[in-house]
């Protein structure tokens, strides 16, 4: 009897242990699920939302410099200079940051704004909506632990922490919003002449008119020699590296400050561009003929003479008509085929399009003026056709500035 009771006790304890173990694992799994839900749950705080299309004014202060933009006739301009080439798409992209602004945390009202960099904000961003409402965002210090920034909107009753994406969106410079300007796209096989003119050295590299693969090189004393093909191609291949880097000034009034009033070096490149061009739209005009000009006469014919008659025709008789010139309705069709008016029209249009398109090759020239070097070692540059000042990498210019007549001429 005692053994039976003891066995029952052991079985009961075992059942309890099993139940407790099952309860433990159920509770553990439940906690994991709760943690997972907590991690995926959006805990962000909605601050405000302003549509890009509703914004008519934007001002932000960066490094004590005020940048102000306004929209007029659906076009944005820089208030300090209406001629400044504002890139409309870049401004719209910047304004998209005001849609659905969410804070990471709402810290409520804090006593000492100076501790968060909000007594003297690093940036103050003002947005004016088309209804006249002005919304101001004050951005303070970065939280070194989270990487978020302290911010409040309009008044400091609610201090938020916002992502660095929003805070850093307004850290750019004025020229981050300029319409991009690029150096012409030139390849080595399109260059026909290159001149590098420096104070103590002038070099001219020119392809032969008879053979574009043959180059000549000329020094400042006009001493001309055949150029080494391999070395010439090596120099010319560097043309693809000539690209603007930073945009400094879209219309510089003081070129002297960049060493561009009297450039230290000038690179002149003559190159070809081939493109399709439409021929004259005048009916019956010959390709390349000027409007109103006479068609070119047949070789050997006198100016003003009548076209030569067909062999065997009598003088004064009408020229024999070609079979192909007969109207389609009168021409004999092939057995089993049927030519419709639509087919004729489509064929004529196709032939017209083919005849009206031709390739045109024109020679262009770019003159690159090189000034002083920047603190980073780049060069201030501009092209001769405008007053835009850019920087260009020293590595891109080095092969041109170091090119020597003695190195490029073919060994005798």
Secondary structure, DSSP 8 states (H G I E B T S, - for coil): -HHHHHHHHHHHHHHHHHHHHHHHHHHHHHHHHHHHHHHHS---EEEE---GGGEEEEEEEETTEEEEEEEETTEEEETTBTTS-B-HHHHHHHHGGGTTEEESEEEE--S-GGGGT-SS-SEEEEEEETTS-EEEEEEEEE-TTT--EEEEESSTTSEEEE-HHHHHTT---GGGGB---------GGGEEEEEEEETTEEEEEEE-SS-TT-EEEE-TT--EEEB-HHHHHHHHGGGGG-----EEESS-S-GGGGT-SS-SEEEEEEEEEEEEEE---STT--TT--TT------TT--TT------TT--TT------GGGS-TTTS---TT----HHHHHHHHHHHHHHHHEEEEEEEEEEEEEEEEE-TTS-EEEEETTS--EEEE-HHHHHHHHT--HHHHB---
